[in-house]
Amino acid sequence: MPQDMFSPIKIVDLDLTGPWPGINVRDPKTGRNFGGVFCLVRNNGKPVTVVEFSLHGEDIASTALRTLIGRAVESCSATTEPRPAPAAEVLFASIIVATRDRPGSLAICLDSLLRQDYPAFDVIVVDNAPSSPETAELVASRYAPTGRVHYVREDRPGLGRAHNSGMEKIDAPIAAFTDDDVIADARWLSSLVKNFDTEKKVGCVTGLILPAELDTRAQLWTERHGGFGKGFERKIFDSKEHRPPGPLFPYTAGQFGSGANMAFRTETLRSIGGFDSALGAGTLARGGDDLAAFFAVVNNGYQLVYEPEAIVWHHHRRSEEGMRRQAFGYGMGLGAYLTKLIVDKPSTALRFARILPAGLAHMMGTASAKNQRLPEDYPAALAWRERLGILAGVPAYFRSLAALRQQQKIQRPVNLAPAVADRQE
């Protein structure tokens, strides 16, 4: 389907207990007609399901929308894991946002973070290898005066490294992370933090990621490819009673969530060594830093919780060329992450050899859950680019690791202990 034949999809956020809007078929920004609706349905603020339906050139009145939504909600039967006893005190949280040369989207993200309903938090903006002073100037002029937003510059590129640099500057018991291209729901941080238990079993919490817009076919492909959302059922993962079936656990760490929406108990993250600075966007490996951290949390005996009430809205890449680069980059990040596991523990290679058939079926089988959700027009070339990226991720991790070690010979190593007095504001 040519791009000019694609009709944008309207994003709607609706609560069953609130007023029911009508749906206007015409996009007021572009004058184009929407071809469909992607509607998040909540009940008293809690996400219940997503309802999608087509538009056929006509507006939908609120009464008709109520009928459409009602049918879908009646068929929704999501269950949830019982939540452990939350910590008695209000845990202070530091939100770390790594950014690079995107002051416009960063401002939108920071505005949403400052609207959080959680009472005790601050925000650390890590400016990663910037090419201009725009981000520093934005934070200094617009956000530092709030007293809640602080600036850190990290000149060495790499998302894992940037996150570690943010970790150096905090002493909060909870470290939350999101990306500079998201809009955080007002209840995002409180929904993450409430999952950290008094027994400190929970080491990490991830949340639901939904599309901020579906204006292009590439954005729809990203969402159908799996997007970042993991459903509306709260889940607990660990290596014992909450171990899901199947031989690929816990290596398929993408099932746990995504780096755009995650929080850690700070002492847990430090105990596993933080993020691998050889992984992540901006490195030769291109990604995998979040996957490695999720795996380490579960592999070290902690629980990881997926909490769908913690919502961020993500701006997927708009262009099809960007989607092609992203597919290859996702594959490289996965390949690099799996390579890291073998480098850290060579006997893992034997385990991978045993589960290889299941892994190939997951990646390439037409009946696998991963491939069943792809749209009919999803290009086979994109799927193959992701698979080739996995292979490319193996040497990429070794190159990235060698470059990191060379840098560490001439520069100080990352220190994850807090040094709040050194924070640049």
Secondary structure as UniProt FT lines:
FT   HELIX           3..5
FT   STRAND          9..15
FT   TURN            16..17
FT   TURN            28..30
FT   STRAND          36..43
FT   TURN            44..45
FT   STRAND          46..54
FT   HELIX           62..74
FT   STRAND          93..99
FT   HELIX           103..113
FT   TURN            114..115
FT   STRAND          121..128
FT   HELIX           134..138
FT   HELIX           139..143
FT   HELIX           144..146
FT   STRAND          149..154
FT   HELIX           159..168
FT   STRAND          174..179
FT   TURN            180..181
FT   STRAND          182..184
FT   TURN            186..187
FT   HELIX           188..193
FT   TURN            194..195
FT   TURN            198..199
FT   STRAND          202..211
FT   HELIX           217..224
FT   TURN            225..226
FT   STRAND          235..237
FT   TURN            241..242
FT   TURN            247..251
FT   HELIX           253..256
FT   TURN            259..260
FT   STRAND          261..265
FT   HELIX           266..271
FT   TURN            272..273
FT   TURN            277..278
FT   TURN            281..282
FT   TURN            284..285
FT   HELIX           289..299
FT   TURN            300..301
FT   STRAND          303..314
FT   HELIX           320..344
FT   TURN            346..347
FT   HELIX           348..364
FT   TURN            366..367
FT   HELIX           369..372
FT   TURN            376..377
FT   HELIX           380..410
FT   HELIX           420..422
//
